[in-house]
Every structure is written in structure tokens, then in C-alpha cells.
Amino acid sequence: MSDQTRTEVETTENAPDDTGSSNTPAKSNERPDYAKNVQRGPGGGQVHEKAMNFWPSLKRLLGHLAPERIRLVLVILLAIAGIVASVVGPKILGRGTDILFAGILGKQIGGRFPAGTTKEQVIEALRAAGQGKIADLIAGMKDFVPGQGIDFTHLAQILGLAVGLFALSSVLLAIQGRILNVVVQRSIYRLRGDVESKINRLPLSYFDKQTRGELLSRVTNDIDNISQSLQQTLSQLLTSLLTVIGVLFMMFWISPLLSVIALITIPVAIGVTTIIGKQAQKRFVQMWKSTGEVNSHVEEAYTGHALVKVFGRRREVEEVFNEKNGELYKAGFGAQFISGMMMPIMMFVGNLNYVIIAVVGGLRVANGQISLGDVQAFIQYSRQFTQPLTQLASMANLLQSGVASAERVFEVLDETEQTKESDGELGPTRGRIAFENVDFSYSPDKPLIEDLSLVAEPGQTVAIVGPTGAGKTTLVNLIMRFYELDGGRITLDGTDVSSVPRADLRSKIGMVLQDTWLFHGTIRDNIGYGRPDATDEEIIAAAEATYVDRFVHSLPDGYDTVIDEEGSNVSAGEKQLLTIARAFLADPALLILDEATSSVDTRTELLVQQAMARLRSDRTSFVIAHRLSTIRDADVILVMEHGSIVEQGNHETLLEARGAYYELYNSQFNEAPEELDDAAQETPAIPGAVPAG
């Protein structure tokens, strides 16, 4: 039987018992001192003074694309072919301009000379007439024929070839973009799977120091931002870089001098990108950190909205939200504003470069050192050259944002995992649990359980009582291997629990927590969670045995009633009965009940105790209880204080011993009124209160 069929959720929903061993270990002396030497943010998450370097983070992010290397090679080949077709186009269009210009001059100037005059004769005549500039211009034309007009046939061929190349380029780049989309989405799919798998391998102590909103923000918002950043930048980065290379080649082919002038923009672009990028990166890291804090606060305030209203703390909650929202606004505005400065600066540099090329190119055309078509092509290339540089600059903000989110996700992936699973096997169990000299602490400098030994025989009901912070829930959490021991060992039927897979161990254990957990689904599904292969008859039988059937029939849809995510359409007691029914259906070999009836009324509690008595029969049970009246029939009662067992025995024996159990028992039934009277006398009067009587 699987891990899920026999246990409640083992990581994020452990009851915040007196031991502090749950999500918020903030009880008594057991609290793990995670905050020591660690700077913490308002959202509860750890704040790193410095983010990882941009380039190592980017390299690691791109490493997640490695499984798609075949598609990536195809993407690169398609991009090269598409860019080559696109880059050659302006040169061909320049050839068409030369044909058009040569035809116009040939008709106008050549018409002044007799038929059969050659190009050289026209040039000599023009020089002799003092028209040296025009002679130089004609000398640079390959297609000038005196007296002949525009060769429209040749021009149509040139234009057709250019249109075909541009169309081919568009098709190839569209296919390249489609394949790249597959690469990115498949990579993000794997990244989400890696994060989900990592979370399942993290120890419970990791969730003790992380707020749910912060963790959810990393798993959802940050991964979505990575996906968006890669999707929008990878294709443009590749095509822009290839365009720059191709355009540079064509520019040097046409005119080395003009190419050198155009290259002036490169150091300017690199300098601008570097300076602005460094400033933007820090703000993007802060922006996504602030996003996680806002999400954490909103999740916490929404989950506890009833308490917020009861205690009249709405204004304080709004103030905290406004503060965190303001920090997010400042970080987001700063990041977007600074990174947004790149594009206008680069456009200015590109336009300045365009003006210089147009002036120098015009002078060289007039001197016959370059054709008009080549200047036209070069101007197009200069625009194509500055455009990808501008695109690279404008994409820097997206890339910076994506890498900042990647850093936050990598922090989760780099967390220390729980110890590796063992290869041992756990055979049929009778339920004998033995603690042998067990040591455990949440923090090394604050010992909790030291040299603890106890034995629970098969079929026994072991009750664990003690004051808040004594270590009761910690004891059962160690059986479940929610935490690993510092020393000693725990055995189940003689087998060390650390030598068998956790899923195998937990499949033998059923657990009902004080903090009930129900998922969004029907009542039938929530009960059936204890054993997925159970029939409807078995589910209903478990519900009847645990008195769930009584209130289910009062609901509009009966067992098909859908419980919302907060379980707000059933009472706290009804939710607890549902979790007991789930454990009843699972029929585990070892049963753990952690304040399992704390939310039910007294009459229902008596009925549930009868059901649990049947559930506990022929199996070992650990029962944690604050109301000592509920554990009178336990075979063994363990009294814990400060992580140690100070007394053990049955109810009658412990009362006769007049020790710690005797004091606890009498404090609940005999001394409570006297203590309350004494406390009332010692308590300072509340200002404005009306005296009783």
C-alpha cells in the first residue's frame, strides 16, 4: 500500500502541537533557532545579501535546455539559413537600384551622344566638358549603356529574387520560432517537475523556516517568469546575433571605410548595456523577492481573515500590505525604468550612426567610389546592424528579470535534501515499536530529547501526555521519520525504521492530526483518500463507524458534497471526523492520534472514542491528548516533560503514585476553579471594565 493511502500529508500539514515540530516550530524551548546568523525578510524567507552572479546563473539556466540539443541544433541551422536569406536581400535590392539609376542616366545623358557611343567615350567627353563629377559617377556604374533606358526585364528578375529571399527567410524563421517554442516549454515542464520532485525530497525542517506564500511564489510566479523570459529572448537573441554577424560581413564586403564608421556603435552599446544591466539586475532580484513577500502576506492574511476581523487588525494588515506593496512598486518601477532606458539610448546611437553613414556614403557616390545601390544597401545594413543591438538592449530587462527568478528557483533546488532512502524491506508488521537511547533536537544548541528509551508492545494503546513543549508530537513525528534522529534508533518489529524506505514505513501507519487536512473534492473522495481502491460500500461503512454518516445526510448532496479548499462548508468537528474516517478506512497496522478529538463536542467525542476503540483493537496505537479523561483506558500512559519520560504506567497506577500525572489530572478536574480564582485575584484590573456583581 502506498505512502499516501496510510498517512495524512507528511510535510506541509503537520499539526502545530505543543512541541513545535510542525510548520511553525515556535513553541517553548523546542523552537529550531533557524534565525541564528541568518538575515530574514518580512515574509519569513531567508534574505541573501547578494544574488548569484548573472552569467553563472544564466549558464545554469541554459543548461536546462541541454536535453533538447537536437532541436536546438535544428533551430540554429534554420536561424542561420533564414538570416543569410534576409541579409543577402538588401544587396540584391541595391543591384536593382543600380539598374534603375543607370537606365535613367543612360537615357538622359546618352541621348546627347550619337548612337554607338561607348561608356568610355561618354566619360571622356564629360571630363573634357568640365563635368568631372558626373563622369566619376558614371564610371562607377556597371550597368550604364549610353542611350539605353531602364532594363525592366533584368530589374524584374532582381526584384523577384529579392522578394523570394525575404519570403524564404520569413518561413525559415517562423519554423525556427515554432521549434524553439517547443524547446522552451519542454524545458520549463522539466524544471517544474524538478522543483516538485525536490520539494517532495526536502525535509520537514525546510518547511519550518519557509512561509507558504514565499515558496508558492517561487514555484509559480518565478517559473512562469523564467518561461516568459526565455520565450521572448532566446529567439531574438539568436537571430539578432546572427544578423549582426551577417550584416557585418556584407558591410565590409561593400565598404570597409563605412563599416569602420558603423562599428563605432559597438563599444557604445556594450558600455550602455553593461552599466544599465548591472543596476537593473539588483532591482529585478529585489522585485521578485518583494513579490514573494507580498504573496506570503496576502496568503497568510486571507487564510486567517476571520481572526483578522475578530481581533480588529484589519488596519494593521492593510498597513503591512501597503508597506510591502510599496516596496514592490519601488523595486519594480526602478527595474523597469532603468532597463527601459537601454532602447531609447541605443536608438539615438543608431540614428546618429545612420546620419554619418548617409553623409559619407553620399560623398563617395558623388566621387564614383561606390555605387548608389551599394550605399542604399549599406544604409539598410546599418539599420539592420543597429536594430539587433537595440533589440538586445531592450531584451536585457526581460533577461535580467528571468535570471533573477531563476536564482530564486535554484535556491530551492540547491537546498539540502533529506537523507537518501534505504534499500531495506519491511515485512508483515505486528506493531512493536521500540525507542533505544534516542537523541533528537531541532537545533544543535538546544537539546530536546536525550537518551529516551521505551517499548510499545503489539496491540497496546500508548497515551502520551504532558505540558506544552514537552515533546509529545515530536515523539510520533520521529516514528514517521518526519525528522531524522541525532542518536540512537527506533525499531518496528526489530527493524530499524531508518533502514527501510519512508514510503514503506508510512504505508504501515495511519495518522490523524489535530490540524485537519481536507482537499478540494467530495466527501467521498476525502474519505477514500485513505485507500484509493476502496469501494463505495467500504467508504460508507467507515463513515458510519466514525459517525460521519450522521451529518453527511443533512448535506444537500450527501457524500457528493464538494468541500472547498478551506473546508469552510463543514465545521471543525466534522472535518476531524472525516479525517478519522479516512484513517479507519486505511486500516493501518500502527495508529497515531494527535489530539484527534480536540474539535468535537463532548457527546460526539464519546461516540468517536468508541469508534477509535474499535479502530485501535489488534493494533499498536499512540494517542496524544491534553484532555486526560480521553485516555483513561490506555494500556500505557507516558508523561513527558522537557523531552524526557518522567512517568509511565496505567491510569490507576499513575494516580496512586501522586507524581506528575496526578498533578496534571487534578489540575484539569479539581484544582482548576481554585487556580482560576487565584489568577483572577492576581490579574490587574482591565481599564474600563465593570466589576462583577
N, C-alpha and C positions, 0 to 999 in steps of 0.2 A: 504494500500500500504506500502511496506517495506521501511526501512530506506535508503537502497541503491538506490531505484528507484527514490528518490526525491532529493538526495543531492550528491554533489561531495564527494570525500573521506574526511572524517571528522577529521582525526587525523594527518596523516603524510604529507599531501599535501596542507595545508592552505597557502594562499599567504603571502609572507613576506612583508606585507603592511607597510605603514609608522608607524603604531602603534607598530610594533614589536611583534605582537601577534601570530606569526607563529612559524615554526620550529626553526627559528633563531631570537629570540626576541632581536635584537641588535640595536634598533632604539631609538634615543632621550632619554628622561627621563623615558621611559616606560620599559626599559630593566629589566627583572627579575634578581635580584642580586643573582643568584644561586651560584656564585663562592664564596660568603662570607663564611668564616670559612670552606671551602672545598678545599682540595688539588686536583688539576686537572691535568690529564695527557695530553700529547701532542695530543692524539687522541680526546680529548674533553670529555672523560668519566671520571667518578669520580674514584680517586685512593684511595684505602683503605690502611692505613699503615700496617695493619695486616690482613691476611686472617683468615677465621674461623678455629677453631681447626680441626685437621684431623678427630678425632674419632666422634665428633658430626656431622660433615659433612657426614662421611661415614654412620653413623647410619641413618641419614635422607635420604640419597640416597637409602640405602637398604629398607627403609620404603616404597619407591615407588613400591617395589616388593610385598607388602602385599596382593593386590588383587589376586595374583597368588599363594596364600598359599597352595591350594590343590595340584597344580602341584609341588610346592616346596617340600611338604611332600613326594610326589612320587619320586622326584629327590633324596632326602636324602635317602629314603629306597633303591632305586636302587643303589645308590653310596655305601651304607653300604654292600649290598649283593655282589656287584662287588669287593669291596676291600677285603671282607672276603675271597672270592674265590681266589683273587690274592695273599693274604697274606699266605694262607694255602699251596699254591703251593710249595714254597721253602722247607718247612718242609717235604712234601711228596717226593720231589726230593732228599732231604738228606737221606731219608729212602732208596731210590733206590741206592744211593751211598754206604750206609752201606751194602746192599745186595751184590753189586758188589765187594766191598773190602773184605767182609767176605768170599765170594766164592773164590777169588784169594788166600787169606791166607789159607783157609781151604784146598785147593788143594795142595798148596806148602808145608805148614808145616804139615798138617795132613797126607800127603803121607809118612812121615818119621816114622809114628807110625802104629802099627798093626791095622787091621780092627776091629771096635767095640770100639776103644779107645774113651773115653768121653772127653768133653771140659775141665773138671776139671783135668783129668789126664794129658792132654797135658800141661796145665798151671803149674802143679806141676813139671812135667818133665823139663820144660823150666827154672823154677826157680832153680831147682837142678843143671841144667847145667850152671847157671850163666847168663841166658838170661832174667833177670827180666823185662827189658823194653818191650820186645816182649810179655812176659807173661802178663804185665799190659795192653798192647794194646789189646790182645785177650780177656782179662777179661772184657773189656768194650764193647765187640761186642755181640749183641743179636743173630745174625744170623750165628755165626761161628759153623760149623759142620766139625770135622776132616775128611779129605779125600773127602769131598763133594765139588764140584766146584760151579760155579755160577748157581743160581736158575733162569733161564731165564723166566720161566712162571710167577713166582712172580714178577720178575723185569718188565716184560711187563705190568702186571696189574698196578703196581705202576706208570710206565711212562704214561700209558693210562689215569689213574686217574688225573695225573698232567696236561696232555695236555687238558683234558676235563675241568678242573677247570680254566685254563688260557683262554680257548675259551669262557667259560661261563662268565668269568669276562669281557672279551672284548665286548661281546654282551650287557651285562647289562650296562656297562659304555657308550657304543655307544648310547643306548636308553636314558640313563640319560642325555647325552650331547644334544641329539635332543630335549628333553623336556625342558631342561634349555635354549636352544636357543629360544624356543617359549616364555618362561617366560621373558627373557631379551628383546626381540623385542616387545612384547606386552607392557611391562613396558615403554620402550622408546617411543613407539607410544602414550601412555597416557601422558608421560612427554611433548612431543612435543605439544600435544593437550592442556595441561595445560598452557604452555608458550604462545601459540597462543591465547587462551582464556584470559589469563592475559593481554596480550598486548592490546586486544580489550577493556579491562576494565580500562586501565590506563588513567589518564587524559592527556590532551594535553600538560600540563606543563612538564610532564616527557619527552616527545619527544623534548621539547625545549632545554633540557640540555643533550641530548644524540645524538651523531653522528650516522648516519645510519649504517656506516661500523662497528662500535663497537657493535651496537645492533644485526646486522645481524651475526656477528661473534659468539655472544653468542647463537643465535637461531640455527645456522647451525654447525659451527666448534666445539663448545663446546659440543653440544648434541651428535654429531657424535663421538666425543672422549669419552664421557661417555659410549655410546653404545659399542664402541670397547673395552674399558677397562673392562666393566662388562662381555662382551662376552668371553674375553680371560682370565679373572682372576677368575670368580666365580666357574667355573667347576674345575679348577686346585686347587683353594683354598680348596674346599670341599674335593676333592679326596686326596689332599696332607695331610690335617689334619686327615682324616680318616685313611690314610696309616700310618701316624706317630703313631696313637693310636694302630692300629692293629699290626704293627711291634713291638712296644714296648712290647705289651702283649706276642707275640711269643718269643721275645728275652729273657724276664725274665723267660719264661717257659723253654727255652733251657739252659740258664746260667745266673744267677743273676750277677756273677762277671763280665763277658764280657759286660753285659747290663750297669752296672755302668760305665765301661770304655767308652762305646758308648755315654752315657749321658753327657760326658764332652763337647760335641759339642753344646749342647743346650744353655747354658749361653753365649758361644762364639757367636752363631748365633743370639741370641736375642740382645746382645750388638752391634754387627755389624749392624744389621738391624735398631736398634733404632738410632744409631749415624748417619749412612748414610741417613736413611729415613728423619730425621729432616732437614738435609741440602738439600736433593733433593726436599722436599715439597716446600720450599721457592722459589726454582728456577723454579719449574713447575708452580707455581702461576704467577711468573714474565713472564714465557714463554708464557702462554696463554693471559696474559694482553698485552704483546708485539704483539702477533698475532692479537688481536683486533685492536691495534693501526695501524699496517701495513695495515690491511684490510680497516680501516677507511680512511687512507691516499690514498690508491690506488683507492677506490671508489670515493673519492672526486676529485682526480686528473683526473680520467677517465671521470667522469661526466662533469667536466669543462675543458676538454682537449683543446677545441677551445680557451677559454680565456687564458689558459696557453701559447699557441702558439702566440696568438695575442700580449700579453704583454711580450713575450720573457722570461718567467720564467721557462723554461724547466730545466735549470741548477739548479735553486733553488729547484724545485720539486724533481729532482734527488738527490740532496744533502740531503733533508729531508728524502726521501725514503731510501737512503743508511744509514743514521743515525739510523732510526727505524729498518731497516733490520739488521743492525749490532747489535742493542740491542737484537733483536730476536735471532740472531745467538749466541750471548754470553749466553743468558739465556737458549736456547735450548741445546747448547753444554754442559754447566755446569750441567744442569739437567740430561741429558742422560749419561754424563761421570761419575758423582758421583753415580747415581743409578746403572750404569753398573758395578761399582766396586764390587757390592754385590756378583755376581755369581762367579767370579774367587776367591774371598776370601773364600767363602763357599766351593768351590771345593777343595781348599787347605786344609781347615779344615777337609773335608770329607776324602780326601786321607790320611792325617795324622792319622785319626781315623782308617782307613782301615789297615794301616801298623801295628798299635798297636794291633788290634784285631787278625790279622793273626799270629803275633809272639806269643801272649799269648795263642791263641787257639791251635797253633801247639804244644806248650809245654804241654798243658792239654791233647791233644790227645795222645802224647807220654807217658804220665803218666796214661793213661787209665781213666782219669776223665771225658772224654767226647768223644763221637764217632766222627769219621771223617765226617760222613754225617751231624751231628749236627753243626760242625764247618763250613762246606760248607754252610749249611742253614743260619747260623748266619752271615757269611760274606755277603751272599746275602741280608739278612735283614739289615745289617749295610749299604749296598749300598742303599737299599730301604729307609732306615731311613734318610740318608744324602741327597738323591736325592730330596725328597719333601721339605726338608729345603732349599736346593739350589733353587728349583723352587719357593718357597715362596719369597726368597730373590730376584730372578730375576724378579718376578712379581711385586715387590714393586714399580718399576718405573712406570709401567702401572697404578697401583692402585693410586699412588701419582698423576699422571697426570690426571686420571679420576676424582679424588676428587677435584683437583684444578679447573677443568672445572665445576664440579657440584656446587662449591661455586659461580662461576660467574653466573650460571643459577639461583641458589637460590636467588641471589641478585635481579634478575628481578622478581621472584615470590614473594619476600618479599616487593616489592615497594608498597607504599600507593595507593590504588585504588581510582577512582572517587566515589563520593557519590552514595549510592545504589539507584536503580530505585524505583520510587514511584508506587503505585498501582492505581493511578487515571486514568481516561479516558478522552480523548479529543474528543468531539463530532464534528459534522459538523462545520466548521470554516468559518467566514466571513472575517477574516483578520484584526481585530482591535488589534493593538499592543500598549501596554502602559508600559512605564518605570515609576516606582513610587519610588522616592528617592533612586536611585540605587548608591551603592558604590562598587568600584572594584579597585584592584591593583594587579600587578604581584608579587610584593614584599611588605611585610608589611611596610617597612620603606620608600617606595616610592609610595605614593598615586597617582592614575591616574584619576579615575572617582569618583567624590564626589557629592552626593545628586542630581543626574541627574533625571529629570522628563520630559517626552514627550509623546505625543499620536499620533499614525498614524491611521487614520480612514480607514475603508474598502474601497478599490479601489483607495486609494491615492498613488501617487508616491512621495516618500520622498528621496530627494537627500542629501547626506552628503559630505560636502567639508571642507577643512581646510589644514593647513600646515602639513608637515611630522611630525609624532609623536603626532598628535592631539588626536588620539583615535578613528579614523573612523572605521577601521576594527574591533577593539576591540568591538565596539558597536554592530555590527552584529554578531560577534562571541558569544556574551552574549545571543543574541536571540536564537542561535543554541545550547546553553548550552555546547559550547566547553570549557568554563570555568565557575566556579560557582561564584555567587555574594558574596561580603563581607557584603552587607547590602541592604535593600530594596527588591523589587521584580519586575519581568517582567510578564505581563499577556497577553495571547492571547484570545481574546473574553471573558475577565473576568476571565479566568482560569490561575492560577499561573503556569508558564511553569515548575517550579521545582516540581510540584505535579503530573506530568504525565511522563510516560516513555519517554526516549530520542528518541527511535525509532518512537514512536507515534508522538512526536512533529516534528521530522525531516521529517517524511513522508508527512507533510503538506507544506514543504519548499523546494524550488529549489534554488540552489546557483551556480553562475558562477563566478569563481575566476580569478584574474589576472594571477596567476600561473596555467596554464592549466595542466590538468592531463588526459593522454590517456594511456590505457593499450595495451599490445601486443595482437593484434587481428585485425579484419577487420574494415573498416569504418562503415559498417552496425552494427557490434556488439558494437562499441563505442557509436554510437547514441542510439542504442537500450538499452544501459545501463540505460538510464533514465526511461525506462518502459519495463521490460523484456517480458511482454505479448503483446507488440505492434506488429502489422502486418507489412509486408514489405511496404504496401501502406502507412501506417501511418508514418513509418520511412522516406520514400521518401518525403512525404508531409511536414514533419518537416524540412527536408533538403532543400526543395525548398523554404519554408517560410523564412529560415535563410540564403539563398544564398550559401548554401554548395553545392547544386546540380550543380552549375556552374563549380566549379573546379573539382568535382568528375568525370565528364565525360571526363576530359582531362587526367585522370589517366589510366594506361593500363588495370586494372581490375575493374575499376569503384567502386561500393560500396563494392566489394570483395577485394579491395586493402588492404593488410596487413600492418598495422602500426607497426614499430619496437618499442622496449622498450623505446627508447629515442625520438620517433616521428620525427626522422631526415629526413624521406622521405616526410614530408609535412612541409610547412612554419609555422612560429609562428602565423601569422594571420589566416591561415587555421585551425590550431589546436584550436584557440579560437572560430572560427565559429562552429567547431564541438561540443565544449562544450556548446555553446548557443543552437545549435540544440538539444542536449541532454536535456537541461532544457525545451526547447519548447515542446519536446515530453512528458515530465513528467507531464506537465500541473498542476503545483503546485498552492496552494491557496495563498502562500506568496512567493515572489520572491526577492532574494538578488543578486545584480550585483555589484561585486567588481572590478572596472576598467575593465569591460568586453570587452571593445573595444580598449584597450591600444595597441594592437599589429596589428591592421588592418589599412589599408591606409584610407585616408580621404574620398575617394569616396565610398569605401566599408562600412566605418563607417556610412555614411548617410543611406545606404541601410539597414544596420543592425539595426540602430536606428528605422527605420520604422518597421522592424520585431519585435524588442523589444517593440515598442509601442503597437503592436497587442498583444504581449505576456503579457504586463502589464495590458491590459484592464481587468476591472472587478476583479482585484486582487491587494492587497497591495504590493508595491514594495519599496525596499530600494536600492538606487543607490549610490555607492561611485565613485567619479570622480575627477580627477585632471584637466581635460580639461573642463572648466566651460561652454563652448559652447554646450556641450552634454546634459546639464541638465536644459536648459532654460525653458522647458515646464513642469518641475516638479511642483507638487501641493504645496509642502513644501520643502524649502531648509534649511538645518541645517548647520550652520557654527560652527565648533568646534575648540577650542584652549585649549591645556593642559587638555584634558578630559572633558571640560565643553562646553555647547552650549552657545555661546556668541551672536548669532543672529539666527532668524528663520523667514521665510516668503517666498513669491514667488520672482521670478527674478526681476520684476519691483519694488516691494516694497523695496527689499534689496538694489537695486541700488539707489533708491531715498533716503534711509537712510544714504548713504555715510559712512558706517561703515566698518567692517572687510571684508564683502563680496565685497563691492565696491572696496576696495584696492586690494583684490585678483583678481577680474575680470579685473581691469585696468592694473594690473601687467602682465597679460597674453597678453593683446591686445594693450595697449597704451604705457606703460612705459618700456616695455621690451627692445626696442632698446636703449633708453637713459641709462637704467641701465647697459646694456652690454657695452656701450661706456664708462661709468664711471668706470666700473670694469676693462675694458681694460687699461684705463689710470693708474689705481691704481696697476695693476698687474705687478710685476717685470719682466723685460725682460728675456726671456729664452736664456741662453748662446748658441751662435752659430746660433741663429735664424736670418733670413734675414728680415730686416724691410719691411713692406708692402709698395707698390708703388715705 
